[in-house]
Structure formats: C-alpha cells, structure tokens
Amino acid sequence: MLALATEADFWDPRADAISLFTLHAAKGLEFPVVFIVGLEEGLLPLRFGAGDSAPLEHEAEERRVFYVGMTRAKDCLVLSRALKRRWRGRLRALPTSPFLTDIERELLRESRSDGRRRRPADLQLNLFS
C-alpha cells in the first residue's frame, strides 16, 4: 500500500545519486557521506516562535533523532548552519542550534564559506554540432 510507504522504501543503494531524506526516514540506513543542514535554533530543534515553549520531551526526541542522523554517516559527517537565512519572510541571524553547541569542540573542524554566491560562467551551447 503506497499510503504506508516511507522515503526509505524508494531508496536504491546501488544508484549512483544523491538521496535526500528526513532524519526520521534515514533510521536504519547508512551512507558514506551525510550532510545535516539547518543547525540553527528554531530549525533543529524546531520552534514555532517566541510563545512556543516546547516541552522537554519534544526537545529530547529531536535530540535523539539528530543523533540517529549523525550515526548514519560511515565515512564523513558534515554539520551545517547558516549565519543568516530567510526565515518567516525576513532575513534573520538565528543562533546556533544547542545540539551543535553541545558537541565537544575538539570533535569539530570548523570552516566558513565566503558567503558569496558564484554565478556560473556564461556558456553558449552549439545546437548544430
């Protein structure tokens, strides 16, 4: 029954491709390289606004799922956050996720992007080769 299918049911480990999964759907699977993005307060753990006082059990569950996501990586794990992102209609600087700040510094290797988007070089294709 398709209604009971999950993302993982359609994953083919033989395919030479990038697979995009939610943290929940990746449970039980392993990949050579795993990227976990959006490690900002409000995204992971998810918060719905200033009035959202997420119960501790909700945050504990999200922390567990984050851990499951990290342990899916066989060779390389990349954890990522944005210094600024468009969030709820405005460009905002969100604080780092507490899940990321709880990882011991000596286990992390930090790098930064220069923040500029690179425009691809103009390329004119020849239609009559």
C-alpha positions as CSV (number, residue, x, y, z in Angstrom):
1,M,0.0,0.0,0.0
2,L,1.5,3.3,-1.1
3,A,0.0,5.2,1.8
4,L,2.2,3.2,4.2
5,A,5.4,3.7,2.2
6,T,8.2,5.8,3.5
7,E,11.1,7.6,1.7
8,A,13.4,4.8,2.6
9,D,11.2,2.3,0.7
10,F,12.1,4.0,-2.6
11,W,15.9,4.3,-1.9
12,D,18.1,2.1,-4.1
13,P,21.6,1.7,-2.5
14,R,23.0,0.7,-5.9
15,A,22.1,4.1,-7.5
16,D,24.9,6.5,-8.1
17,A,23.0,9.5,-6.9
18,I,22.4,11.9,-4.0
19,S,19.5,10.9,-1.8
20,L,17.5,13.4,0.2
21,F,15.9,12.1,3.4
22,T,14.4,13.4,6.5
23,L,16.1,12.5,9.7
24,H,13.3,10.2,10.6
25,A,13.3,8.3,7.3
26,A,17.1,7.7,7.5
27,K,16.8,5.5,10.5
28,G,18.3,2.1,9.9
29,L,20.2,3.2,6.8
30,E,23.9,4.1,6.4
31,F,25.6,6.3,3.8
32,P,29.2,7.1,3.0
33,V,28.6,10.8,3.5
34,V,25.8,12.6,5.4
35,F,25.0,16.3,5.5
36,I,22.8,17.6,8.2
37,V,21.9,21.2,7.5
38,G,19.9,23.9,9.3
39,L,21.5,23.6,12.7
40,E,20.0,26.8,14.0
41,E,17.8,27.5,16.9
42,G,14.2,27.3,15.6
43,L,15.0,24.8,12.9
44,L,16.7,22.0,14.9
45,P,15.2,21.8,17.4
46,L,12.1,23.2,15.8
47,R,10.4,26.2,17.5
48,F,7.3,27.9,16.3
49,G,8.0,31.3,17.8
50,A,8.5,33.2,21.0
51,G,5.4,31.8,22.5
52,D,6.5,28.2,21.8
53,S,7.7,26.6,25.0
54,A,8.4,23.2,23.5
55,P,8.1,20.5,26.2
56,L,11.3,18.9,27.3
57,E,10.2,15.5,25.9
58,H,9.8,17.1,22.5
59,E,13.3,18.5,22.5
60,A,14.7,15.2,23.9
61,E,13.0,13.4,20.9
62,E,14.5,15.8,18.4
63,R,18.0,15.4,20.0
64,R,17.6,11.6,19.7
65,V,16.6,11.9,16.0
66,F,19.6,14.3,15.4
67,Y,21.9,11.7,17.0
68,V,20.3,9.0,14.7
69,G,21.1,11.2,11.7
70,M,24.7,11.7,12.7
71,T,25.2,8.0,13.1
72,R,24.1,7.3,9.6
73,A,27.5,8.5,8.3
74,K,30.0,5.8,7.5
75,D,32.9,8.0,6.4
76,C,32.1,11.7,6.6
77,L,29.6,13.8,8.5
78,V,29.0,17.4,7.6
79,L,27.0,19.5,10.0
80,S,26.0,22.9,8.7
81,R,24.3,26.1,9.7
82,A,23.7,29.5,8.1
83,L,24.8,32.7,9.7
84,K,21.8,34.4,8.1
85,R,18.8,32.9,6.4
86,R,15.4,33.9,5.1
87,W,13.1,32.8,7.8
88,R,9.4,33.7,8.0
89,G,9.6,36.4,5.4
90,R,12.7,38.2,6.7
91,L,16.5,37.8,6.6
92,R,17.4,36.7,10.1
93,A,20.5,35.8,12.0
94,L,19.4,32.7,14.0
95,P,21.5,31.4,17.0
96,T,23.4,28.2,16.6
97,S,21.4,25.1,17.5
98,P,22.0,23.9,21.1
99,F,22.6,20.4,19.6
100,L,25.6,21.7,17.7
101,T,27.0,23.7,20.6
102,D,26.7,20.6,22.8
103,I,29.3,18.8,20.7
104,E,32.8,18.9,22.1
105,R,34.9,21.5,20.3
106,E,37.8,19.0,19.7
107,L,35.4,16.8,17.7
108,L,34.6,19.6,15.3
109,R,36.5,21.1,12.4
110,E,35.0,24.5,11.6
111,S,35.1,26.1,8.2
112,R,33.3,29.1,6.7
113,S,32.1,29.9,3.2
114,D,32.9,33.4,1.9
115,G,29.1,33.9,1.7
116,R,29.1,34.9,-1.9
117,R,27.1,33.1,-4.5
118,R,29.1,32.2,-7.5
119,R,27.4,32.8,-10.8
120,P,28.2,30.2,-13.4
121,A,30.2,31.4,-16.4
122,D,28.1,32.2,-19.4
123,L,28.0,29.2,-21.7
124,Q,26.7,29.2,-25.2
125,L,25.7,25.8,-26.4
126,N,26.1,24.9,-30.0
127,L,22.9,23.5,-31.3
128,F,24.3,22.4,-34.7
129,S,27.4,20.4,-33.9
